[in-house]
Amino acid sequence: MLKKELGFGIIGCRMGLSHAIGLKLCKGGKLVALCDKREDILKNAMKRTNLSEKDCYTDYRDLLKREDVDVVVVATPDQLHPEHTIAALEAGKHVLCEKPMALTVEECKEMIAASERTGKKLMIGQICRYTPGFIEAKKLIDRGEIGELFFVESEYAHDYTHITGVDNWRIDPVRLRHPVLGGGCHAVDLLRWIAGNPYEVCAFSNKKVLTHWPVDDCTIGIMKFPNNIIGKVFVSVGCKRDYTMRSVFYGTKGTIITDNTSNFMTVYKERIADGERIFEGLSDQVMGIKYPVAINNHNTAGELSEFIDIILNDKPVKTDGREGASTVAACLALVESAAANGKNVKISYDF
């Protein structure tokens, strides 16, 4: 008999707290257990979610033993995603793993294999696909409102100066997490979702702000997409400005400018309406149409609701392991190119 409500366990309660809160808005899912190796973070999450102490763990293996946990959210530091995801899958749990899927393509392949071997569903948390402004932009593009795409760009601008992560995991010298993969994967995945898989990239990077970090803090990459679409990604984790993922999509009949922190997106069109121009002597294409959108730039409730529906109704996962691995592969190609001072790198999607 199919379950009507799934029990969720969350591993990693700093990033995972937003999932715990989002789950309260979802039908068909209930939080039953939490885990974090840091007791202070665990206790804070326990208070915020009203879970009892007996449902909170510092060892994820204890959480995985619970029969009432059907789904595990892996929201631990990126370096730990493969370990926690594979262990959860092998314990018979479905898994929602935060982005990026892993730090290497080989680890992604191991996670995909574990999902296929166990028959449990694996979803990668590519949250931009649940951001209202980006969803609306894709709808307009897909129905031809701005014609044929020819150039797409997205940026991940976020000052990491004071957010090195719990226990400095973002600058761990043993398992380096490059900003293009760690944060820039948002922008790369968004462009993949809109324009398809890039097949060749070149990139350049420098380090002028976070000079004590083991990796460059600024990268710009050029990407070639199918149908002769050109793309650009900008990643900065030292920039002095508000966090944003400003993105622009250029088509033969219009342009869309949107981000994940504004309550509107702007659309320019060759012609706004059939017939005469609205204002005499003024070209339609200089008038930006502002579409209202919700901000909700970390729409975990939308993501979780979709995963619950997928599990309860046995549907395919849209952002599955291969989708997650494809974004990792594209990001790592940018990192490789930048390390080689702009060398062209072709991307393989053989997973």
C-alpha positions as CSV (number, residue, x, y, z in Angstrom):
1,M,0.0,0.0,0.0
2,L,1.4,3.4,-1.0
3,K,2.1,5.9,1.7
4,K,0.1,9.1,1.9
5,E,2.7,10.9,3.9
6,L,6.5,10.6,3.7
7,G,8.8,10.9,6.7
8,F,11.8,13.2,6.1
9,G,15.1,13.2,7.8
10,I,17.6,16.1,7.3
11,I,21.4,15.7,7.5
12,G,23.1,19.1,7.9
13,C,20.9,21.6,9.9
14,R,22.4,24.9,8.8
15,M,21.5,24.8,5.2
16,G,18.9,22.1,5.9
17,L,16.9,24.4,8.2
18,S,15.4,26.1,5.2
19,H,14.2,22.6,4.0
20,A,12.8,21.9,7.4
21,I,10.8,25.2,7.4
22,G,9.8,24.7,3.7
23,L,8.5,21.2,4.5
24,K,5.9,22.7,6.8
25,L,4.2,24.1,3.7
26,C,4.1,20.8,1.9
27,K,1.3,18.2,1.8
28,G,2.4,14.6,1.9
29,G,5.7,15.2,3.9
30,K,6.5,15.4,7.5
31,L,9.8,16.1,9.3
32,V,10.6,13.3,11.7
33,A,14.4,13.5,12.3
34,L,17.4,15.9,12.2
35,C,21.1,15.4,12.2
36,D,24.1,17.6,12.6
37,K,27.5,16.9,14.0
38,R,27.6,20.3,15.6
39,E,25.4,20.2,18.7
40,D,24.8,24.0,18.8
41,I,23.4,23.9,15.2
42,L,21.4,20.8,15.9
43,K,19.8,22.4,19.1
44,N,18.9,25.6,17.2
45,A,17.2,23.5,14.5
46,M,15.5,21.4,17.1
47,K,14.0,24.5,18.7
48,R,13.0,26.0,15.3
49,T,11.2,22.8,14.2
50,N,9.8,21.7,17.6
51,L,11.3,18.3,17.3
52,S,12.1,16.4,20.5
53,E,15.6,15.6,21.5
54,K,15.1,11.9,20.8
55,D,14.6,12.7,17.1
56,C,17.9,14.6,16.8
57,Y,21.2,13.0,16.1
58,T,24.9,13.9,15.8
59,D,25.7,10.7,13.8
60,Y,23.9,10.5,10.5
61,R,24.1,6.7,10.6
62,D,21.7,6.7,13.6
63,L,19.2,8.7,11.6
64,L,19.4,6.3,8.6
65,K,18.4,3.4,10.9
66,R,14.9,4.9,11.5
67,E,12.2,3.0,9.6
68,D,9.9,6.1,9.6
69,V,12.5,8.1,7.5
70,D,11.5,7.6,3.9
71,V,13.4,10.6,2.4
72,V,16.7,12.1,3.4
73,V,17.7,15.7,2.6
74,V,21.5,16.0,2.4
75,A,22.4,19.6,3.1
76,T,25.9,19.0,4.5
77,P,29.1,20.7,3.1
78,D,29.7,19.8,-0.5
79,Q,32.6,17.6,0.2
80,L,30.4,15.2,2.1
81,H,27.5,14.9,-0.4
82,P,28.7,11.6,-1.9
83,E,29.2,9.9,1.5
84,H,25.9,10.9,2.9
85,T,23.9,10.4,-0.3
86,I,25.2,6.9,-1.0
87,A,24.7,5.8,2.6
88,A,21.1,7.1,2.6
89,L,20.3,5.4,-0.7
90,E,21.8,2.1,0.5
91,A,19.7,2.4,3.6
92,G,16.6,2.4,1.4
93,K,15.9,6.1,1.5
94,H,15.0,8.5,-1.4
95,V,17.5,11.4,-1.4
96,L,17.3,15.1,-2.1
97,C,20.9,16.3,-2.2
98,E,21.8,19.9,-2.2
99,K,23.8,21.4,-5.0
100,P,26.5,21.0,-6.2
101,M,26.0,17.3,-6.4
102,A,29.7,16.5,-5.7
103,L,33.2,17.9,-6.3
104,T,34.1,15.5,-9.0
105,V,32.4,13.8,-12.0
106,E,33.5,10.4,-10.7
107,E,31.7,11.0,-7.4
108,C,28.6,11.9,-9.3
109,K,28.8,8.7,-11.2
110,E,29.0,6.7,-7.9
111,M,25.9,8.5,-6.6
112,I,24.0,7.8,-9.9
113,A,25.0,4.1,-9.7
114,A,23.9,3.9,-6.0
115,S,20.5,5.3,-7.0
116,E,20.1,2.8,-9.9
117,R,21.4,-0.1,-7.8
118,T,18.9,0.6,-4.9
119,G,16.0,1.7,-7.0
120,K,15.6,4.8,-4.8
121,K,15.1,8.2,-6.3
122,L,17.8,10.9,-6.3
123,M,17.0,14.5,-6.8
124,I,19.6,17.3,-6.9
125,G,18.6,20.6,-5.4
126,Q,19.1,23.0,-8.3
127,I,17.0,25.6,-6.6
128,C,17.1,28.2,-9.4
129,R,14.6,26.1,-11.3
130,Y,12.1,26.9,-8.6
131,T,12.7,30.6,-8.5
132,P,9.6,32.5,-9.8
133,G,11.5,35.0,-12.0
134,F,13.5,32.3,-13.7
135,I,10.4,30.1,-14.1
136,E,8.5,32.9,-15.8
137,A,11.5,33.8,-18.0
138,K,11.7,30.2,-19.2
139,K,8.0,30.1,-20.0
140,L,8.2,33.3,-22.1
141,I,11.3,31.9,-23.9
142,D,9.7,28.5,-24.5
143,R,6.6,29.9,-26.1
144,G,8.6,32.2,-28.4
145,E,7.9,35.6,-26.9
146,I,11.4,36.9,-27.6
147,G,12.1,34.9,-30.7
148,E,15.1,32.6,-31.1
149,L,17.8,32.8,-28.4
150,F,21.2,33.9,-29.5
151,F,22.9,35.0,-26.2
152,V,22.4,34.1,-22.6
153,E,24.2,35.2,-19.5
154,S,24.0,34.8,-15.7
155,E,26.0,35.9,-12.8
156,Y,26.6,34.6,-9.3
157,A,27.7,37.7,-7.3
158,H,28.0,36.9,-3.6
159,D,30.5,38.3,-1.0
160,Y,31.9,35.3,0.9
161,T,34.4,37.4,2.9
162,H,32.7,36.5,6.2
163,I,31.0,33.3,5.3
164,T,33.7,30.7,5.0
165,G,31.2,28.1,6.2
166,V,31.0,26.1,9.5
167,D,34.5,25.0,10.4
168,N,35.7,26.8,7.3
169,W,34.5,24.1,5.0
170,R,34.4,26.4,2.0
171,I,38.2,26.9,2.1
172,D,39.2,23.4,3.1
173,P,42.6,22.9,1.6
174,V,42.2,19.1,1.5
175,R,39.1,19.1,-0.7
176,L,39.1,22.4,-2.6
177,R,35.7,23.8,-3.4
178,H,36.1,26.1,-6.3
179,P,33.5,29.0,-6.3
180,V,32.5,28.2,-9.9
181,L,31.3,24.8,-8.7
182,G,30.2,25.8,-5.2
183,G,28.1,28.9,-6.0
184,G,28.5,29.4,-9.7
185,C,26.7,26.1,-10.3
186,H,23.5,28.1,-9.8
187,A,24.2,30.3,-12.8
188,V,25.6,27.4,-14.9
189,D,22.6,25.2,-14.2
190,L,20.2,28.0,-15.0
191,L,21.7,28.5,-18.4
192,R,21.7,24.8,-19.0
193,W,18.0,24.7,-18.2
194,I,17.3,27.6,-20.5
195,A,19.7,26.9,-23.4
196,G,20.7,23.2,-23.2
197,N,24.0,21.6,-22.5
198,P,27.1,23.7,-23.3
199,Y,29.6,21.7,-25.3
200,E,32.7,23.9,-25.2
201,V,33.9,26.6,-22.8
202,C,36.8,28.9,-22.1
203,A,37.4,30.9,-18.9
204,F,39.7,33.3,-17.1
205,S,40.0,34.0,-13.4
206,N,41.8,36.1,-10.9
207,K,42.1,36.7,-7.1
208,K,42.2,40.3,-6.0
209,V,39.8,40.4,-3.1
210,L,40.0,37.2,-1.1
211,T,43.8,36.9,-1.5
212,H,44.2,34.5,1.4
213,W,41.8,32.0,-0.1
214,P,43.3,28.9,-1.8
215,V,41.2,29.5,-5.0
216,D,40.6,32.4,-7.3
217,D,37.6,34.6,-6.3
218,C,36.5,35.8,-9.7
219,T,35.9,33.9,-12.9
220,I,34.3,34.7,-16.2
221,G,33.5,32.0,-18.7
222,I,32.2,31.9,-22.3
223,M,30.1,28.9,-23.3
224,K,28.9,27.5,-26.6
225,F,25.4,26.0,-26.5
226,P,23.4,24.0,-29.1
227,N,21.7,26.0,-31.9
228,N,24.6,28.4,-32.1
229,I,23.7,30.1,-28.8
230,I,26.5,31.9,-27.0
231,G,26.6,32.2,-23.2
232,K,28.5,33.9,-20.5
233,V,28.8,33.2,-16.8
234,F,30.3,35.6,-14.2
235,V,31.2,34.3,-10.7
236,S,32.5,36.5,-7.9
237,V,32.6,35.6,-4.2
238,G,34.5,38.7,-3.1
239,C,32.5,41.4,-4.8
240,K,31.3,44.3,-2.8
241,R,27.6,44.4,-3.6
242,D,24.3,42.8,-2.7
243,Y,23.9,39.2,-3.5
244,T,22.3,38.7,-7.0
245,M,22.0,36.3,-9.8
246,R,21.2,38.9,-12.5
247,S,20.5,37.0,-15.8
248,V,19.8,38.2,-19.3
249,F,18.3,36.3,-22.2
250,Y,18.6,37.8,-25.7
251,G,16.3,36.7,-28.5
252,T,15.8,37.8,-32.1
253,K,12.5,39.5,-31.1
254,G,13.1,40.6,-27.5
255,T,15.2,40.6,-24.3
256,I,14.5,39.4,-20.8
257,I,16.3,40.8,-17.7
258,T,15.6,39.1,-14.4
259,D,17.2,38.0,-11.2
260,N,16.4,36.2,-7.9
261,T,16.2,39.2,-5.6
262,S,13.7,41.5,-7.4
263,N,9.9,41.5,-7.4
264,F,9.8,42.0,-11.1
265,M,11.5,41.1,-14.4
266,T,11.8,43.4,-17.4
267,V,11.0,42.3,-20.9
268,Y,11.8,44.3,-24.1
269,K,10.1,43.3,-27.3
270,E,10.5,44.3,-30.9
271,R,6.7,45.0,-31.0
272,I,4.6,45.2,-27.9
273,A,1.3,44.8,-29.8
274,D,0.0,44.4,-33.4
275,G,-1.0,47.6,-35.3
276,E,0.2,51.1,-34.6
277,R,3.0,51.8,-32.1
278,I,1.8,52.8,-28.7
279,F,3.7,56.2,-28.7
280,E,4.3,58.1,-31.8
281,G,8.0,58.6,-32.6
282,L,9.1,56.1,-29.9
283,S,10.2,52.6,-30.7
284,D,8.5,49.8,-28.9
285,Q,11.8,48.1,-28.0
286,V,13.0,50.9,-25.8
287,M,10.0,50.4,-23.4
288,G,10.6,47.8,-20.8
289,I,7.6,45.8,-19.7
290,K,7.8,45.1,-15.9
291,Y,6.3,41.7,-15.0
292,P,5.6,41.3,-11.3
293,V,7.1,38.1,-9.8
294,A,7.5,36.7,-6.3
295,I,11.1,36.8,-5.0
296,N,11.3,33.5,-3.1
297,N,14.9,32.9,-4.2
298,H,15.3,29.7,-2.1
299,N,12.0,28.0,-2.8
300,T,12.6,24.8,-0.9
301,A,8.8,24.3,-0.4
302,G,8.3,24.2,-4.2
303,E,11.3,21.8,-4.6
304,L,10.1,19.5,-1.8
305,S,6.5,19.5,-3.0
306,E,7.7,18.3,-6.4
307,F,9.8,15.6,-4.9
308,I,7.0,14.4,-2.7
309,D,4.7,14.1,-5.7
310,I,7.4,12.3,-7.7
311,I,7.9,9.7,-4.9
312,L,4.2,9.2,-4.1
313,N,3.2,8.9,-7.7
314,D,6.4,7.2,-9.0
315,K,7.2,9.9,-11.5
316,P,10.7,10.6,-13.1
317,V,12.9,13.1,-11.3
318,K,13.5,16.2,-13.5
319,T,16.7,17.2,-11.7
320,D,18.1,13.7,-11.3
321,G,21.6,12.6,-10.8
322,R,22.5,12.9,-14.5
323,E,21.2,16.5,-14.5
324,G,23.2,17.3,-11.4
325,A,26.3,15.6,-12.9
326,S,25.9,17.6,-16.1
327,T,26.1,20.9,-14.2
328,V,29.1,19.6,-12.3
329,A,30.8,18.7,-15.5
330,A,30.2,22.1,-17.1
331,C,31.4,23.9,-14.0
332,L,34.6,21.8,-13.8
333,A,35.3,22.5,-17.5
334,L,35.2,26.2,-16.7
335,V,37.6,25.7,-13.7
336,E,39.9,23.6,-16.0
337,S,39.9,26.3,-18.7
338,A,40.7,29.1,-16.2
339,A,43.6,27.2,-14.7
340,A,45.0,26.8,-18.2
341,N,44.6,30.6,-18.9
342,G,41.6,30.3,-21.3
343,K,42.2,27.0,-23.0
344,N,39.1,25.8,-24.8
345,V,37.7,22.8,-23.0
346,K,35.1,20.4,-24.4
347,I,32.5,18.8,-22.1
348,S,31.6,15.2,-21.9
349,Y,28.2,14.1,-20.6
350,D,28.9,10.4,-20.5
351,F,27.3,9.4,-17.2
